[in-house]
Amino acid sequence: MAIKVVGVSESKGNYNGSDYHNVILHTVQDMDNTIGQRVIQEKCKFKNIESVFGARMSAADWQFLIGKEVRCFYDRFGQLQSVTVVSDHGEAKK
């Protein structure tokens, strides 16, 4: 199921002695048995951005994602593995 990107933020710091640096996709999704939309945050480790998105991401690239529908794919540990922008008809864009 595709989700719509409504925002992108960066989060970095130190938690219990471990440094972290993430990019957060803020998304919304229509859900059955829900009035309105469900809000979902998809976290991507900054070091994995190129492999997850298939390219290095500039500010313009992040801006391009706003309002787009995407599909997220995960590895067996539930970590974000890839993000694909989909067309208005739910088909992957090339």
Secondary structure as UniProt FT lines:
FT   STRAND          3..15
FT   TURN            16..17
FT   STRAND          18..30
FT   TURN            32..33
FT   STRAND          37..45
FT   HELIX           46..48
FT   HELIX           49..53
FT   HELIX           59..65
FT   TURN            66..67
FT   STRAND          69..74
FT   TURN            76..77
FT   STRAND          80..86
FT   TURN            88..89
//
